[in-house]
């Protein structure tokens, strides 16, 4: 998996041209975090900080760790997120993560670069770092039920979207309680809570 071909100076233009509902997806991700008190947040695939820029105003005072493998993208994120308590780290999604627990784990348009088994592994790792009652919010490209709904151009060697059904299964197998909170064509937002102990 490599995102080094992304140029942070042109990234947003690329996203808005290739992902027509980019803004709606990001707003849906942020909205899905609102009912959780996010005191400690982990962002997987921070990029230029677009997701955190929408999430953090909803969680004032949160301590945040953002992870991305592209140092140049994180440089833009540092500027974008100035004023928030954010620590940005260079690393792959499957590298070791900071110790939990986290109240929220968020990710937008990053996990679809992993194949199915790697997604399942990632979801198990998320469940391990979430506090009981914590939440994963994932917004990403999915395989649509109807192939004619596919709008986002994909690269066979880099993009590996999975179906909504498969991801719901992997999230449940990881011990989370997942629901789809927003879906349009080949985009979806999942909200998956770690049940409280004893539930």
KOLRO-853869 format. One record per atom (N, C-alpha, C): x, y, z; residue in one letter. Coordinates in steps of 0.05 Angstrom, whole numbers, padded with zeros to 5 digits, always signed. Example, Ala and Ser with C-alpha at 12.3 -4.5 7.8 and 13.67 -1.06 7.14 Angstrom:
# KOLRO-853869
+00264-00114+00156A/+00246-00090+00156A/+00264-00066+00156A/+00257-00045+00142S/+00273-00021+00143S/+00258+00001+00157S/
END
This chain:
# KOLRO-853869
+00017-00024+00000X/+00000+00000+00000X/+00018+00025+00000X/+00013+00043-00018X/+00030+00067-00019X/+00013+00091-00028X/+00015+00112-00012X/+00001+00137-00019X/+00021+00159-00027X/+00046+00151-00032X/+00066+00171-00037X/+00062+00185-00064X/+00044+00174-00081X/+00039+00188-00106X/+00020+00211-00103X/+00008+00214-00079X/-00010+00236-00074X/+00007+00262-00070X/-00001+00283-00084X/+00012+00309-00080X/-00006+00326-00062X/+00003+00333-00038X/-00014+00348-00020X/-00025+00374-00032X/-00010+00386-00050X/-00019+00411-00062X/-00043+00408-00081X/-00046+00384-00092X/-00068+00380-00111X/-00088+00359-00101X/-00083+00349-00076X/-00100+00327-00066X/-00129+00334-00065X/-00136+00357-00055X/-00164+00364-00052X/-00178+00367-00079X/-00165+00378-00099X/-00176+00379-00126X/-00181+00351-00137X/-00162+00333-00132X/-00165+00306-00141X/-00189+00292-00127X/-00191+00296-00101X/-00213+00283-00086X/-00240+00293-00096X/-00242+00319-00100X/-00268+00330-00108X/-00275+00323-00136X/-00255+00318-00153X/-00261+00310-00180X/-00268+00280-00182X/-00254+00263-00167X/-00258+00234-00168X/-00279+00224-00149X/-00285+00239-00128X/-00305+00231-00108X/-00326+00253-00107X/-00346+00252-00125X/-00365+00274-00127X/-00379+00281-00101X/-00383+00261-00083X/-00397+00265-00058X/-00377+00268-00035X/-00353+00277-00040X/-00332+00279-00020X/-00341+00295+00004X/-00353+00318+00000X/-00361+00335+00023X/-00383+00321+00039X/-00402+00309+00025X/-00423+00295+00039X/-00413+00272+00056X/-00393+00257+00045X/-00381+00235+00060X/-00367+00245+00085X/-00351+00266+00082X/-00337+00277+00105X/-00356+00287+00126X/-00378+00301+00118X/-00397+00311+00137X/-00411+00288+00152X/-00417+00266+00137X/-00430+00243+00149X/-00411+00229+00170X/-00385+00228+00163X/-00366+00217+00183X/-00366+00234+00208X/-00364+00260+00205X/-00364+00278+00229X/-00390+00275+00245X/-00412+00275+00231X/-00438+00273+00245X/-00440+00247+00261X/-00429+00226+00251X/-00431+00200+00265X/-00414+00199+00290X/-00397+00219+00295X/-00381+00219+00320X/-00395+00235+00342X/-00416+00249+00335X/-00427+00269+00354X/-00437+00258+00380X/-00449+00234+00380X/-00461+00224+00405X/-00441+00210+00423X/-00415+00210+00415X/-00394+00199+00432X/-00378+00222+00443X/-00371+00221+00469X/-00353+00241+00480X/-00325+00233+00473X/-00314+00247+00453X/-00287+00240+00443X/-00265+00255+00457X/-00256+00243+00479X/-00234+00256+00494X/-00207+00248+00482X/-00206+00224+00471X/-00181+00214+00459X/-00189+00201+00432X/-00177+00211+00410X/-00185+00203+00383X/-00161+00194+00368X/-00164+00172+00353X/-00144+00162+00334X/-00155+00164+00306X/-00140+00178+00289X/-00148+00181+00261X/-00130+00165+00243X/-00141+00146+00228X/-00125+00128+00211X/-00126+00138+00182X/-00103+00146+00171X/-00102+00157+00144X/-00109+00186+00145X/-00095+00202+00160X/-00101+00230+00165X/-00100+00247+00139X/-00081+00241+00122X/-00079+00256+00097X/-00073+00286+00103X/-00088+00304+00091X/-00084+00332+00095X/-00101+00343+00118X/-00114+00325+00133X/-00129+00333+00157X/-00157+00341+00152X/-00168+00333+00129X/-00195+00341+00122X/-00216+00330+00141X/-00213+00304+00149X/-00232+00292+00167X/-00230+00304+00195X/-00206+00306+00205X/-00203+00317+00232X/-00212+00346+00233X/-00210+00361+00212X/-00219+00389+00212X/-00249+00391+00216X/-00263+00370+00209X/-00292+00369+00213X/-00300+00356+00240X/-00283+00337+00249X/-00290+00322+00273X/-00282+00338+00298X/-00259+00351+00298X/-00249+00363+00323X/-00266+00385+00334X/-00279+00402+00317X/-00297+00423+00330X/-00320+00410+00345X/-00326+00385+00340X/-00348+00372+00354X/-00338+00360+00380X/-00312+00359+00385X/-00300+00347+00408X/-00279+00365+00420X/-00287+00388+00431X/-00268+00408+00441X/-00251+00396+00464X/-00225+00401+00462X/-00207+00392+00483X/-00197+00363+00478X/-00205+00351+00456X/-00197+00323+00452X/-00167+00322+00447X/-00155+00299+00456X/-00127+00292+00450X/-00128+00274+00426X/-00113+00281+00405X/-00116+00267+00379X/-00089+00257+00369X/-00089+00233+00359X/-00065+00222+00345X/-00074+00215+00317X/-00060+00227+00297X/-00066+00221+00269X/-00043+00206+00256X/-00050+00186+00240X/-00030+00168+00228X/-00033+00169+00198X/-00011+00173+00183X/-00011+00171+00154X/+00017+00165+00145X/+00019+00150+00122X/+00046+00143+00113X/+00059+00164+00097X/+00045+00186+00090X/+00056+00206+00072X/+00063+00231+00089X/+00089+00235+00094X/+00098+00257+00111X/+00090+00284+00099X/+00090+00287+00073X/+00083+00313+00061X/+00054+00319+00066X/+00036+00299+00065X/+00008+00303+00071X/+00005+00312+00100X/+00020+00300+00118X/+00018+00307+00146X/+00028+00336+00151X/+00047+00345+00134X/+00056+00372+00136X/+00033+00392+00131X/+00016+00386+00112X/-00007+00402+00106X/-00027+00400+00129X/-00030+00375+00140X/-00049+00372+00162X/-00041+00388+00186X/-00015+00390+00192X/-00005+00406+00215X/-00015+00435+00213X/-00012+00446+00188X/-00022+00473+00184X/-00052+00475+00187X/-00065+00456+00175X/-00095+00456+00175X/-00106+00454+00203X/-00093+00439+00220X/-00103+00433+00247X/-00090+00449+00269X/-00077+00470+00261X/-00064+00488+00281X/-00084+00498+00301X/-00078+00496+00326X/-00096+00504+00347X/-00110+00481+00361X/-00108+00457+00350X/-00119+00433+00362X/-00096+00416+00374X/-00102+00400+00394X/-00083+00383+00407X/-00080+00357+00391X/-00063+00359+00370X/-00061+00337+00351X/-00031+00328+00349X/-00026+00303+00352X/+00000+00291+00347X/-00002+00275+00321X/+00015+00282+00302X/+00014+00269+00276X/+00039+00251+00272X/+00034+00226+00264X/+00055+00206+00262X/+00055+00194+00234X/+00080+00190+00223X/+00083+00177+00198X/+00082+00147+00202X/+00065+00133+00188X/+00063+00104+00191X/+00041+00092+00173X/+00044+00067+00167X/+00024+00052+00151X/+00001+00045+00170X/-00022+00041+00158X/-00046+00033+00174X/-00041+00008+00190X/-00025-00010+00180X/-00021-00036+00194X/+00004-00036+00212X/+00018-00013+00214X/+00040-00011+00232X/+00029-00011+00261X/+00047-00015+00281X/+00038-00013+00309X/+00026+00015+00314X/+00005+00015+00330X/-00009+00040+00337X/-00002+00049+00365X/-00009+00074+00372X/-00006+00083+00399X/-00024+00066+00418X/-00016+00064+00443X/-00032+00050+00462X/-00059+00063+00466X/-00080+00047+00469X/-00106+00056+00475X/-00109+00061+00505X/-00133+00065+00515X/-00157+00064+00499X/-00164+00091+00486X/-00179+00089+00464X/-00189+00113+00450X/-00220+00113+00452X/-00231+00137+00454X/-00260+00139+00453X/-00271+00137+00425X/-00255+00147+00406X/-00263+00147+00378X/-00239+00139+00360X/-00245+00123+00340X/-00226+00118+00319X/-00241+00126+00293X/-00229+00143+00277X/-00241+00153+00253X/-00223+00147+00229X/-00235+00143+00206X/-00220+00139+00181X/-00237+00146+00158X/-00226+00161+00139X/-00241+00167+00114X/-00223+00163+00090X/-00233+00147+00072X/-00220+00142+00046X/-00192+00132+00048X/-00187+00114+00067X/-00161+00102+00070X/-00162+00071+00071X/-00182+00060+00085X/-00183+00031+00090X/-00188+00015+00064X/-00200+00028+00044X/-00205+00013+00019X/-00179+00005+00004X/-00157+00015+00013X/-00131+00007+00001X/-00121-00019+00012X/-00135-00030+00033X/-00128-00056+00044X/-00145-00078+00032X/-00134-00102+00029X/-00150-00124+00019X/-00168-00134+00042X/-00185-00153+00036X/-00205-00162+00055X/-00193-00172+00081X/-00174-00191+00080X/-00162-00201+00106X/-00149-00179+00122X/-00137-00160+00108X/-00124-00137+00123X/-00145-00119+00135X/-00168-00115+00122X/-00190-00099+00134X/-00199-00114+00159X/-00204-00140+00158X/-00213-00155+00181X/-00194-00153+00204X/-00168-00154+00198X/-00147-00151+00219X/-00148-00123+00230X/-00151-00103+00213X/-00152-00075+00223X/-00175-00071+00242X/-00199-00082+00234X/-00222-00079+00251X/-00218-00092+00279X/-00204-00115+00280X/-00198-00128+00305X/-00180-00110+00322X/-00160-00098+00309X/-00142-00080+00324X/-00157-00055+00334X/-00175-00045+00318X/-00191-00022+00327X/-00207-00030+00352X/-00220-00053+00352X/-00235-00062+00375X/-00218-00064+00400X/-00193-00071+00396X/-00175-00074+00419X/-00167-00047+00431X/-00166-00026+00415X/-00157+00000+00426X/-00181+00018+00433X/-00205+00010+00426X/-00229+00026+00435X/-00236+00020+00464X/-00243+00040+00478X/-00254+00035+00505X/-00282+00023+00502X/-00292+00008+00522X/-00319-00001+00522X/-00338+00023+00519X/-00356+00022+00499X/-00373+00044+00493X/-00361+00063+00472X/-00336+00058+00464X/-00324+00074+00444X/-00334+00067+00416X/-00325+00083+00396X/-00337+00080+00369X/-00315+00083+00347X/-00318+00066+00327X/-00304+00069+00302X/-00324+00082+00282X/-00315+00103+00268X/-00330+00114+00246X/-00312+00112+00221X/-00322+00098+00202X/-00307+00092+00177X/-00323+00102+00153X/-00312+00120+00137X/-00324+00128+00112X/-00306+00121+00089X/-00317+00106+00070X/-00299+00096+00049X/-00313+00087+00024X/-00297+00080+00004X/-00307+00069-00021X/-00315+00040-00016X/-00337+00032-00027X/-00347+00004-00024X/-00355-00006-00052X/-00357-00032-00054X/-00368-00044-00078X/-00398-00040-00077X/-00410-00026-00096X/-00439-00022-00095X/-00454-00047-00102X/-00479-00048-00091X/-00496-00071-00098X/-00502-00072-00128X/-00506-00049-00139X/-00511-00046-00168X/-00486-00035-00182X/-00473-00050-00199X/-00448-00041-00212X/-00451-00014-00226X/-00475-00008-00235X/-00479+00018-00249X/-00476+00042-00231X/-00476+00037-00204X/-00474+00059-00185X/-00444+00066-00180X/-00426+00051-00191X/-00398+00057-00186X/-00390+00082-00201X/-00380+00102-00187X/-00372+00128-00199X/-00343+00133-00195X/-00331+00123-00174X/-00304+00130-00167X/-00283+00114-00183X/-00265+00127-00197X/-00245+00112-00213X/-00226+00097-00193X/-00221+00072-00199X/-00204+00055-00182X/-00180+00044-00197X/-00159+00039-00183X/-00135+00027-00194X/-00133-00002-00183X/-00131-00021-00201X/-00131-00049-00192X/-00109-00056-00172X/-00086-00044-00175X/-00063-00051-00157X/-00063-00035-00131X/-00081-00016-00128X/-00080+00002-00105X/-00106+00003-00090X/-00129+00002-00104X/-00155+00005-00092X/-00168-00023-00090X/-00176-00030-00065X/-00187-00057-00060X/-00213-00055-00044X/-00233-00041-00054X/-00258-00038-00039X/-00271-00065-00034X/-00286-00066-00013X/-00302-00090-00006X/-00331-00082-00004X/-00348-00103-00003X/-00377-00097-00002X/-00384-00088+00026X/-00407-00075+00028X/-00418-00066+00054X/-00423-00091+00071X/-00434-00112+00060X/-00441-00136+00075X/-00416-00148+00087X/-00394-00150+00071X/-00370-00162+00082X/-00359-00145+00104X/-00359-00119+00101X/-00348-00102+00122X/-00365-00103+00148X/-00391-00105+00145X/-00407-00108+00169X/-00401-00134+00183X/-00396-00155+00167X/-00389-00181+00179X/-00362-00179+00194X/-00342-00167+00181X/-00316-00166+00194X/-00317-00149+00219X/-00332-00127+00218X/-00335-00110+00242X/-00348-00125+00265X/-00369-00141+00258X/-00382-00157+00279X/-00364-00178+00290X/-00349-00191+00272X/-00330-00212+00281X/-00309-00201+00299X/-00302-00175+00296X/-00283-00162+00313X/-00294-00155+00340X/-00320-00159+00344X/-00332-00154+00370X/-00346-00126+00371X/-00349-00114+00348X/-00362-00087+00348X/-00392-00090+00339X/-00407-00070+00344X/-00436-00069+00336X/-00439-00049+00314X/-00437-00058+00288X/-00437-00039+00266X/-00464-00033+00254X/-00467-00009+00244X/-00490-00001+00228X/-00480+00017+00205X/-00495+00018+00183X/-00489+00037+00162X/-00505+00062+00167X/-00492+00085+00170X/-00507+00109+00177X/-00510+00127+00153X/-00497+00122+00131X/-00499+00138+00106X/-00489+00121+00083X/-00503+00122+00061X/-00494+00107+00037X/-00504+00121+00012X/-00486+00124-00007X/-00493+00135-00033X/-00476+00120-00054X/-00488+00104-00071X/-00473+00090-00092X/-00450+00074-00081X/-00425+00082-00089X/-00402+00067-00080X/-00387+00080-00057X/-00402+00094-00040X/-00391+00106-00016X/-00409+00098+00008X/-00397+00093+00031X/-00413+00087+00055X/-00398+00096+00079X/-00414+00102+00100X/-00404+00109+00126X/-00414+00089+00146X/-00396+00076+00160X/-00402+00056+00181X/-00397+00068+00208X/-00415+00062+00227X/-00410+00069+00255X/-00411+00042+00270X/-00389+00037+00286X/-00387+00011+00299X/-00378+00015+00328X/-00396+00009+00347X/-00389+00014+00375X/-00378-00012+00388X/-00359-00008+00406X/-00351-00030+00423X/-00370-00032+00446X/-00384-00055+00449X/-00404-00056+00470X/-00392-00052+00498X/-00408-00042+00516X/-00400-00039+00544X/-00396-00067+00556X/-00378-00069+00575X/-00373-00095+00588X/-00399-00106+00599X/-00402-00132+00595X/-00426-00146+00605X/-00449-00146+00586X/-00447-00131+00563X/-00469-00131+00543X/-00464-00152+00522X/
END
